[in-house]
Amino acid sequence: VAQSYESSNIKISVICDPQLQCFGFERELMQVLLVCFGNSKDAIEERGLGDGKITVVGKQISDEKISITVSDNGGGVKDEMLYDIFNPFFTTKEEGKGSGIGLYMSKQIIEQGMKGAISAANTADGLCVTIEIPKNIA
């Protein structure tokens, strides 16, 4: 996976407390993160940036919860589309380039399976997806 990002001149930075731990549903969380990374990569490539950036920040926000943010410099999403990106079959990509199922499934995994929350917001440079999940997912 890392090679496809390197070949597209996209740097991934991870900022995380080395003591941060989360237990349960590792594969599901990885799937959600891969969806976020893939969407960021697509946005950066579509924008034609020579130096794309994806930043992942993991931190503890309470005794029971952690937060993971994935932000990029891919330009973000039009404000009027922002609230629809987690709906099934909604895509911001041109026809034939996206199914609109990735973020919908991510929302189901995080909210239904992990009893957490997922949201998205535009930043000055791109999109930031925030995931909040319990430290111990049973």
C-alpha positions as CSV (number, residue, x, y, z in Angstrom):
1,V,0.0,0.0,0.0
2,A,2.7,2.4,1.0
3,Q,4.4,2.1,-2.5
4,S,1.2,3.4,-4.3
5,Y,1.3,6.5,-2.1
6,E,5.0,7.0,-2.6
7,S,4.7,6.7,-6.3
8,S,2.0,9.4,-6.2
9,N,4.2,11.7,-4.1
10,I,1.9,11.5,-1.1
11,K,3.5,11.6,2.4
12,I,1.7,9.9,5.2
13,S,2.5,11.3,8.7
14,V,1.3,9.5,11.8
15,I,1.2,11.4,15.1
16,C,0.2,9.1,18.0
17,D,1.0,8.7,21.6
18,P,3.0,5.5,21.8
19,Q,1.0,4.5,25.0
20,L,-2.3,4.8,23.1
21,Q,-4.2,1.4,23.0
22,C,-7.5,0.2,21.7
23,F,-8.8,-3.3,22.0
24,G,-11.1,-5.1,19.6
25,F,-12.2,-5.0,16.0
26,E,-8.7,-4.4,14.6
27,R,-9.5,-5.5,11.0
28,E,-12.6,-3.4,10.9
29,L,-10.8,-0.3,12.1
30,M,-8.0,-0.9,9.5
31,Q,-10.7,-1.2,6.8
32,V,-12.1,2.2,7.8
33,L,-8.7,3.8,7.8
34,L,-7.9,2.3,4.3
35,V,-11.1,3.8,3.0
36,C,-10.1,7.2,4.4
37,F,-6.6,6.9,2.9
38,G,-7.9,5.8,-0.5
39,N,-10.4,8.7,-0.6
40,S,-7.6,11.1,0.4
41,K,-5.3,9.7,-2.3
42,D,-8.0,10.0,-5.0
43,A,-8.7,13.7,-4.0
44,I,-5.0,14.6,-4.0
45,E,-4.4,12.9,-7.3
46,E,-7.5,14.5,-8.8
47,R,-6.3,17.9,-7.6
48,G,-2.9,17.3,-9.3
49,L,-0.8,18.1,-6.3
50,G,2.9,17.4,-6.5
51,D,3.3,17.0,-2.8
52,G,0.2,15.3,-1.3
53,K,-0.1,15.0,2.5
54,I,-2.2,12.7,4.7
55,T,-1.9,13.1,8.4
56,V,-3.2,10.7,11.0
57,V,-3.5,11.7,14.6
58,G,-4.4,9.3,17.4
59,K,-5.1,10.5,20.9
60,Q,-6.9,9.6,24.0
61,I,-9.9,11.9,24.6
62,S,-11.2,10.4,27.9
63,D,-10.5,7.4,30.1
64,E,-12.9,5.4,27.8
65,K,-12.4,6.9,24.3
66,I,-9.8,7.5,21.7
67,S,-9.9,9.8,18.7
68,I,-8.3,9.2,15.3
69,T,-8.3,11.9,12.7
70,V,-7.3,11.5,9.0
71,S,-6.8,14.8,7.2
72,D,-5.4,15.6,3.8
73,N,-4.6,18.4,1.5
74,G,-6.9,17.2,-1.3
75,G,-9.1,20.3,-1.4
76,G,-12.0,19.0,0.7
77,V,-15.6,18.5,-0.4
78,K,-18.1,21.1,-1.5
79,D,-20.0,22.3,1.6
80,E,-23.4,21.2,0.2
81,M,-22.1,17.6,-0.3
82,L,-20.3,17.3,3.1
83,Y,-23.4,16.0,4.9
84,D,-24.1,13.4,2.2
85,I,-20.7,11.7,2.0
86,F,-21.7,9.0,4.5
87,N,-24.9,8.1,2.6
88,P,-25.0,4.9,0.6
89,F,-24.1,5.2,-3.1
90,F,-23.2,8.9,-2.8
91,T,-19.9,9.8,-4.4
92,T,-18.1,13.0,-5.2
93,K,-16.1,11.3,-7.9
94,E,-17.0,11.4,-11.6
95,E,-19.2,8.6,-12.9
96,G,-17.5,5.2,-13.0
97,K,-14.7,6.2,-10.5
98,G,-16.5,5.6,-7.2
99,S,-19.3,3.5,-5.9
100,G,-20.1,5.6,-2.9
101,I,-20.1,2.6,-0.6
102,G,-16.8,3.1,1.3
103,L,-17.7,5.9,3.7
104,Y,-21.2,4.5,4.2
105,M,-19.7,1.1,5.2
106,S,-17.2,2.9,7.4
107,K,-20.0,4.7,9.2
108,Q,-21.8,1.4,9.8
109,I,-18.6,-0.2,11.1
110,I,-17.8,2.6,13.5
111,E,-21.3,3.5,14.7
112,Q,-23.1,0.1,14.7
113,G,-20.2,-2.3,15.2
114,M,-17.9,-0.3,17.4
115,K,-20.5,2.0,19.2
116,G,-18.4,5.0,18.1
117,A,-18.9,8.1,15.9
118,I,-17.5,9.2,12.6
119,S,-17.7,12.7,11.1
120,A,-16.1,14.8,8.4
121,A,-15.3,18.5,8.1
122,N,-13.4,20.7,5.6
123,T,-10.2,22.3,6.7
124,A,-8.2,25.0,5.0
125,D,-6.4,22.4,2.9
126,G,-8.7,19.5,2.6
127,L,-10.9,17.0,4.4
128,C,-10.6,15.8,8.0
129,V,-12.4,12.6,9.0
130,T,-12.7,12.1,12.8
131,I,-13.3,8.7,14.3
132,E,-14.1,8.4,18.0
133,I,-14.3,4.9,19.5
134,P,-14.3,3.3,22.9
135,K,-10.8,2.1,24.0
136,N,-12.3,-1.4,24.8
137,I,-14.7,-2.6,22.1
138,A,-16.6,-5.6,23.3
